[in-house]
Every structure is written in C-alpha cells, then in structure tokens.
Amino acid sequence: MAELWALLHFIMPTMFDSHDEFNEWFSKDIESHAENKTSIDERHLSRLHLILKPFMLRRIKKDVENELSDKIEVMVYCPLTTRQKVLYSALKKKIRIEDLLHSSGPYQSSQSITSSLMNLVMQFRKVCNHPELFERREAKSPLWTQCEESLYVLPKLVLESGLLHRALPSLHHIFYNFLSILHPDYVHHSLFSDYEDDKSSCFCFTRLLDLSPEDIFQLTVGGLLNRWLNAVETLQRRELMQHRQEWWEWSRAGVVVPHKLPAELTFTAAEGHRCVFAHNNVSIHSTPETVEHRVLRSKKLIPQVEFSSPTKSKAAVEEITILPEFPHIPRPSLELTCYPTYLPSFLYSTHPKVVAKTWQEYASSRSVAWWLMSHNQCTNKDGLDAIWYGSPQLAEHFHSAPQHFYPPQLGGLTASMPLYGWSHIA
C-alpha cells in the first residue's frame, strides 16, 4: 500500500499529499485483513475502487485479442556449468521429496507443505540461474597499508644543483649546440658539402636508414623515448616492406630487409589470454588411450537423463556402455626445439595478501615538482602512449577501435594486462 500511495502521489501530488491520511483510510484495514487472512470488507474495497478508478487503465484480454499478434516462443537450452552441476547434484542428494513430505507431520497444514516445496524449487532455480545466487562468493581484496612517512624528502639544493643533467643548463646549451658533431647543422653541412671534391661523409649511412639530421640528433641526444619511438617506426616499416616483398612481384625489398621472425619465436608473445615466458625443448610421445578417458568420452556422448529417485540414477549409470577404444598406432617420439612455454593460467588469478603505497620523492621547490610530474608522465603524451600502448599510432588505433571491423593491435602495458585486469580484488 505504501508503494501504491507513492505512485498516486507521483501522478497527482496535490490530491494524494498525505501518506498518513491514505494509511488511515485504506492501509490499516486492508493490511490487517491480509495478516489475519480474513475476507476484506466490501465497503472498504468499493471505496478504494471508487478513488482508484479514474487512474487505473485495465483491459481484458478478450477485448484486445484481435489486436494481438501471434505468440512466438523461442526455447534455448543452456547446459549447466561444472560448478552448477556440482551444486545441483549436492542439493538433490541432500534433500529428498519423500523425507520432506514425511517431516511435515500429520498436523501440518497444506500451506506449510506447499511453502516447503516452493522453497526447494526456488533453491534449484537459483542454482540454474547463477551459482552466485545459491553460494555467494565474497570479494577478497588485499590488506592496504600506508607507511607513516610515505614521502621521501630530498633537499632542495641536491635536486636543483646536485643533479648533473639539471644543473647549469646554459653549459648544456653550449655543449649540444656548439661542441657536438651530431648537431643537425653540422650533419647537414657534412652531407651537402660546398666543395665538389669532398664527396665522402661519415653520415652517408643516414640515407639508407631514411634518417634526417634532426633524427640523428634526437636518437643520440634526445633520450630513451626517441630511441623507442624510432624502433617502433622501424618495425612498422619492416612489416610494410615484408608485405611488399610477399605480394608485389617487382619489389626488391628482400635485398635490404630480412624476413620477420614468426610470432612463436618472440620471447614475450601475447596471444589472447596466454603469455609466452620461455622457450624449452618439448618431447611428444605416442601413448594409448586410458580407461579414464574412455569413460569420460562415454559420459559426454550419452545424454544425461534426470531421475526422481537416487537409486534409479545409480542403476542407469551402471547400464551405460563404454565406447570402443581408439586404435593405437605406435609412432616415434617427436622432439620440438625451442618450443614456446606458456604461463600457467592459475597465475593470472593470484592476488597479493598485503599492498602498500609506494614512496614518493618530495622537495620544497616548484621547479622540482614540475620535473617530477613530467617524469611520471613520461615527458609528454607520446611517451605515455608508448608506455601504455606501445606507440602513439597504436594508442590512436586503440581509442578508435569501435570504428574498425577488426580488433586493434595491442602493445605496451595494455598487451601485458592480466586476464582479470589490474585490480587486486578477486
């Protein structure tokens, strides 16, 4: 009745404004009759119908039967999972219908027997719908602790003047612009000399590698990020050249670029939810089929029949005929060299017992704070995309995945993501 008043109050709040008055008029009498299991007074029922009639829209099925379309039922049979089968059989062995009827006693009413049977049916229904409804698994998370002093305080003088790559930036400017032979200006003059007789240069190899003078400077002085992005770009260029070599008849890419190694020879090849962590020598032996495997094949091929009595089900199991054995042909052992060894699946679901917050550097300097922020974000967006996705191109492809008809190529930390994500909650 409280839910009915809430609906009426939503439809017309000015008329049904007081819940206490509605409770005084209808709820007490109707709920008292429902609790005492007595017939409802016709006067209260007609008064309630008189008020609700302008707001209720009810049509009988025979009035709109000609407007309804034909009823279509699609029956889809879903087999139980292994956990559901175990719970279903355990519940069936634990509770028997005969014991349930006899335990009610001669003095029990039919309503109590019916409620007991309905409760049993609901338990079976929970198992069939989802095992979590019957046997709930509580979420587990590691114990999170925090150190009393999680900040590693560094002196301001050490960070601003003690680090060589951050101290005296003017000298760095002089070194990289005037004293470095890898400066783009020097490399350009070496490649395109004004003297006609001087046609040899130590940077002639850059033309074969498709590198500009600026690329040479960034690869040598720019840092690790530029080398990583150049390596990714080189691999993409090799894949393109290999594609041309395989499909274009006039291409001569095989003279310069070798074939790409197969994915099986990659040390950390990610394939679906499997991860290669080593390459070992594997021996495959030819063995005859075991009796256990024959019984397992027989159970899978013969349909499962449900019986009401546990004794009949045991007799039915004994009558199952075992399928014939597979013919065994002796074959020599097969030796596989450098075969990829996959990481066991149970390692993907492990989670630590205790986790703690990592230490963070801190100094009373605004410039140091900006430097630490830039360091944590891998200098710029390209560096962050390279860490998470492998390269900026793969990051762009990953974010626009719904616009493509094929899954994106994964790289970086995203490719090494565990089966159940990075969360430690299981």
C-alpha positions in Angstrom: 0.0 0.0 0.0 2.9 2.4 0.6 4.1 1.8 -3.0 0.6 2.4 -4.3 0.4 5.7 -2.4 3.9 6.6 -3.9 2.5 6.1 -7.4 -0.6 8.1 -6.8 1.4 10.9 -5.2 3.6 11.0 -8.3 0.5 11.2 -10.6 -1.3 13.8 -8.6 0.6 15.2 -5.6 -2.0 17.8 -4.7 -4.7 15.2 -4.2 -2.6 12.4 -2.5 -0.4 14.7 -0.5 -0.6 13.0 2.9 0.6 9.4 3.4 -0.8 9.3 6.9 -4.4 10.0 5.7 -4.1 7.4 3.0 -2.8 4.9 5.5 -5.7 5.7 7.9 -8.3 5.3 5.1 -7.1 2.2 3.4 -3.8 0.6 4.5 -4.7 -0.3 8.1 -7.9 -2.1 7.2 -6.6 -3.9 4.1 -3.3 -5.0 5.7 -5.0 -6.2 8.8 -7.3 -8.4 6.8 -4.3 -9.7 4.9 -2.4 -10.5 8.1 -5.4 -12.2 9.8 -6.3 -14.0 6.5 -9.9 -12.8 6.7 -12.1 -11.5 3.9 -11.9 -7.9 3.0 -14.8 -5.7 3.8 -16.7 -4.8 0.6 -17.3 -1.3 1.9 -13.5 -0.5 2.1 -12.9 -2.3 -1.2 -15.5 -0.3 -3.1 -14.3 2.9 -1.6 -10.8 2.2 -2.7 -12.0 1.2 -6.2 -14.0 4.4 -6.4 -10.9 6.5 -5.8 -8.6 4.5 -8.0 -10.9 4.0 -11.0 -10.1 7.3 -12.7 -6.4 6.5 -12.5 -6.4 2.8 -13.4 -6.4 1.6 -17.0 -7.4 -2.1 -17.3 -8.4 -4.0 -20.4 -9.5 -7.7 -20.5 -7.6 -9.9 -22.9 -10.7 -10.9 -24.9 -11.3 -7.2 -25.6 -8.0 -6.8 -27.4 -7.4 -10.4 -28.6 -7.9 -9.5 -32.2 -5.3 -6.8 -32.0 -2.6 -9.0 -30.5 -0.1 -10.8 -32.7 0.7 -14.5 -32.6 2.7 -15.6 -29.6 6.2 -16.8 -30.6 8.3 -18.8 -28.1 11.9 -19.5 -28.7 13.3 -22.2 -26.5 17.0 -22.1 -25.9 18.5 -24.9 -23.8 21.7 -23.8 -21.9 23.7 -26.6 -20.3 24.8 -26.2 -16.7 28.4 -25.3 -15.9 30.6 -27.6 -13.9 30.0 -25.6 -10.7 26.2 -25.6 -11.3 26.2 -29.4 -11.9 28.1 -30.0 -8.6 25.7 -27.7 -6.6 22.6 -29.2 -8.3 23.7 -32.8 -7.6 24.6 -31.9 -4.0 21.3 -30.3 -3.4 19.4 -33.2 -4.9 21.3 -35.7 -2.7 20.8 -33.6 0.4 17.0 -33.1 0.1 14.5 -35.8 -0.9 10.9 -35.2 -1.6 9.7 -38.2 0.5 11.6 -37.0 3.5 10.2 -33.5 3.1 6.6 -34.7 3.0 7.0 -37.1 6.0 8.8 -34.4 8.1 5.9 -32.1 7.8 3.8 -34.3 10.2 0.1 -35.2 10.2 -0.8 -31.9 11.9 0.9 -29.6 9.5 -1.3 -27.7 7.1 -1.2 -28.0 3.4 0.1 -24.4 3.1 3.3 -25.3 5.1 3.9 -28.3 2.9 3.4 -26.2 -0.2 5.7 -23.5 1.0 8.4 -26.1 1.8 8.2 -27.5 -1.7 8.2 -24.0 -3.2 11.3 -23.2 -1.2 13.0 -26.3 -2.6 12.1 -25.3 -6.1 13.5 -21.9 -5.6 16.8 -23.4 -4.4 17.1 -25.4 -7.6 16.1 -22.3 -9.7 18.9 -20.3 -8.0 21.4 -22.9 -9.0 20.2 -23.0 -12.6 20.2 -19.2 -12.9 23.6 -18.5 -11.4 25.6 -20.3 -8.8 26.4 -17.0 -7.0 22.7 -16.8 -6.0 22.9 -20.1 -4.2 26.5 -20.0 -2.9 27.8 -16.4 -2.9 31.5 -15.7 -3.1 32.5 -12.7 -1.2 35.0 -10.4 -2.8 38.5 -10.6 -1.5 41.0 -7.7 -1.5 44.5 -7.5 -0.1 45.2 -5.6 3.1 46.1 -2.0 2.2 48.7 -0.3 4.5 50.4 3.0 4.4 53.7 3.9 5.9 53.8 6.7 8.4 56.2 8.7 6.2 55.4 7.8 2.6 57.2 10.9 1.3 61.0 10.7 0.7 62.0 14.3 1.4 65.1 15.4 -0.6 67.0 18.6 0.0 66.2 21.4 -2.5 69.9 22.1 -3.1 70.5 18.4 -4.1 67.7 18.3 -6.7 68.3 21.8 -8.2 72.2 21.9 -8.2 73.4 18.3 -7.4 72.0 16.5 -10.5 74.3 16.9 -13.4 71.7 16.8 -16.1 69.7 19.6 -14.4 72.5 21.8 -13.2 73.8 24.7 -15.2 71.5 24.4 -18.3 73.5 27.1 -20.2 76.5 24.8 -20.4 74.3 22.1 -21.8 73.2 24.6 -24.5 76.8 25.3 -25.4 77.7 21.6 -25.4 74.9 20.4 -27.6 74.8 23.3 -30.0 78.5 24.2 -30.5 80.6 21.3 -29.4 78.6 18.3 -30.6 79.3 16.9 -34.0 75.8 15.4 -34.1 74.2 18.8 -34.3 71.7 18.9 -37.3 73.6 21.9 -38.8 76.9 20.1 -38.8 75.4 16.9 -40.1 73.7 18.8 -43.0 76.9 20.5 -44.0 78.8 17.2 -43.9 76.2 15.6 -46.2 75.9 18.5 -48.6 79.4 20.0 -48.7 80.1 23.2 -50.7 83.4 21.6 -52.0 82.9 19.5 -55.1 85.9 17.3 -54.4 84.7 16.4 -50.9 82.0 13.8 -51.6 82.6 11.5 -48.7 80.9 11.9 -45.3 80.7 9.9 -42.2 76.9 10.4 -42.2 76.3 8.8 -45.6 74.6 5.8 -43.9 71.6 8.0 -42.9 70.3 8.0 -46.4 70.0 4.2 -46.3 68.2 4.3 -42.9 65.9 7.1 -44.0 67.1 9.4 -41.2 67.2 13.1 -41.3 69.9 15.2 -39.5 67.3 16.1 -36.9 66.5 12.4 -36.4 70.2 11.6 -35.8 70.4 14.3 -33.2 67.3 13.1 -31.4 68.4 9.5 -31.4 71.8 10.3 -29.9 70.9 13.2 -27.6 67.1 13.2 -27.3 66.9 10.3 -24.8 65.4 6.9 -24.4 61.9 7.9 -25.6 63.1 9.0 -29.0 65.0 5.7 -29.5 61.9 3.7 -28.5 59.7 5.6 -30.9 62.2 5.1 -33.7 62.4 1.4 -33.0 58.6 1.1 -33.2 58.6 3.0 -36.5 61.4 0.8 -37.9 59.4 -2.3 -37.1 56.3 -0.9 -38.8 58.4 -0.1 -41.8 59.8 -3.7 -41.9 56.3 -5.1 -41.8 55.3 -2.9 -44.7 58.4 -3.9 -46.7 57.8 -7.6 -45.9 54.2 -7.2 -47.2 55.5 -5.7 -50.4 58.0 -8.5 -50.8 55.4 -11.2 -50.5 52.7 -9.6 -52.7 54.4 -7.3 -55.1 56.3 -9.1 -57.9 58.6 -6.2 -58.9 59.6 -5.4 -55.3 63.3 -5.9 -54.3 62.8 -5.3 -50.6 64.3 -8.7 -49.7 67.7 -7.4 -50.6 67.7 -4.9 -47.7 65.1 -6.0 -45.2 65.2 -9.6 -43.9 62.1 -11.7 -43.2 60.3 -11.0 -39.9 60.6 -13.7 -37.2 57.5 -15.7 -36.6 55.4 -14.9 -33.5 56.3 -18.3 -31.9 59.9 -17.2 -31.6 59.2 -14.0 -29.8 60.2 -14.2 -26.2 57.1 -12.5 -24.7 54.5 -13.1 -27.4 51.0 -12.3 -26.2 48.2 -14.4 -27.8 44.8 -13.8 -26.4 44.9 -14.7 -22.7 48.2 -16.7 -23.0 51.7 -15.4 -22.4 54.9 -17.0 -23.5 57.6 -16.6 -20.9 60.3 -19.1 -22.1 61.3 -21.5 -24.9 62.1 -25.0 -24.0 62.7 -28.4 -25.7 59.5 -30.5 -25.6 59.1 -34.2 -26.3 55.7 -35.6 -27.5 55.2 -39.3 -27.0 52.5 -41.6 -28.5 50.6 -43.4 -25.8 47.4 -45.5 -26.0 44.1 -44.2 -24.6 43.4 -44.7 -20.9 40.3 -46.2 -19.4 39.5 -42.9 -17.6 39.5 -41.1 -20.9 37.1 -43.7 -22.4 34.7 -43.3 -19.5 34.8 -39.5 -19.9 34.1 -39.7 -23.6 31.2 -42.1 -22.9 29.6 -39.7 -20.4 29.9 -36.8 -22.8 28.3 -38.5 -25.7 25.4 -40.2 -23.9 22.6 -37.7 -22.9 22.0 -37.1 -19.3 18.6 -38.3 -18.0 17.1 -36.9 -14.8 15.5 -39.4 -12.4 13.4 -38.7 -9.4 14.9 -41.5 -7.3 18.6 -41.7 -6.5 18.6 -45.5 -6.8 17.4 -45.4 -10.3 20.0 -42.9 -11.3 22.7 -45.3 -10.0 21.3 -48.2 -12.0 21.2 -46.1 -15.1 24.8 -45.2 -14.7 25.7 -48.9 -14.5 23.9 -49.6 -17.7 26.0 -47.1 -19.7 28.1 -48.8 -22.3 31.7 -47.8 -22.7 32.6 -46.6 -26.2 35.2 -48.5 -28.1 38.9 -47.7 -27.6 40.7 -45.5 -30.1 43.0 -47.6 -32.3 46.6 -47.0 -31.1 49.3 -46.7 -33.8 52.8 -46.6 -32.3 54.7 -43.6 -33.6 58.2 -42.3 -32.8 58.6 -39.5 -30.3 58.6 -36.0 -31.6 61.2 -33.6 -30.4 60.3 -29.8 -30.6 63.2 -27.5 -30.1 62.8 -24.0 -28.7 59.0 -24.5 -28.2 57.1 -21.7 -26.5 56.2 -22.4 -22.9 53.0 -20.6 -21.8 52.4 -19.1 -18.4 50.1 -21.3 -16.2 46.5 -19.9 -16.1 46.3 -20.0 -12.3 48.9 -17.3 -12.0 46.5 -14.8 -13.6 44.1 -15.0 -10.7 46.6 -14.7 -7.9 46.5 -11.5 -5.8 48.8 -10.3 -3.0 47.9 -10.5 0.6 49.2 -7.0 1.5 49.8 -4.0 -0.6 51.3 -0.7 0.4 51.7 2.7 -1.1 55.0 3.4 -2.8 57.4 6.1 -1.7 57.3 9.4 -3.4 60.0 12.0 -3.8 59.3 15.4 -2.4 61.3 18.7 -2.3 60.3 22.2 -1.4 60.7 23.5 -4.9 58.2 24.3 -7.6 60.6 23.5 -10.4 61.3 20.1 -8.9 57.6 19.4 -8.6 57.1 20.2 -12.3 60.1 18.0 -13.2 58.7 15.0 -11.1 55.3 15.4 -12.7 56.9 15.4 -16.2 58.9 12.3 -15.2 55.9 10.4 -14.0 54.0 11.2 -17.2 57.0 10.1 -19.4 57.9 13.6 -20.5 54.9 14.1 -22.9 51.8 12.4 -24.3 53.8 10.4 -26.9 55.9 8.9 -24.1 52.8 8.0 -22.1 51.2 6.4 -25.1 54.4 4.5 -25.8 54.4 3.0 -22.3 50.7 2.0 -22.2 50.0 1.1 -25.9 53.5 0.6 -27.5 53.4 3.7 -29.8 51.3 6.8 -30.4 49.9 5.2 -33.6 48.7 2.1 -31.6 47.2 4.4 -29.0 45.2 6.2 -31.6 44.1 2.9 -33.1 43.1 1.6 -29.7 40.9 4.6 -28.9 39.2 4.4 -32.3 38.6 0.6 -32.1 34.7 0.9 -32.3 35.1 2.4 -35.8 37.0 -0.6 -37.2 35.9 -4.1 -38.1 38.9 -5.8 -36.6 40.4 -5.7 -33.1 43.3 -3.3 -32.5 46.8 -4.4 -32.2 47.9 -4.2 -28.6 51.3 -3.2 -27.2 53.0 -1.8 -24.1 51.4 -2.4 -20.7 48.0 -2.9 -22.3 49.2 -6.1 -24.0 50.5 -7.5 -20.8 47.3 -6.8 -18.8 46.3 -9.9 -16.7 43.2 -11.9 -17.5 41.1 -10.2 -14.8 42.5 -6.7 -15.1 44.9 -4.8 -12.9 42.7 -4.8 -9.9 43.7 -6.9 -6.9 40.1 -7.5 -5.9 39.0 -11.1 -6.6 
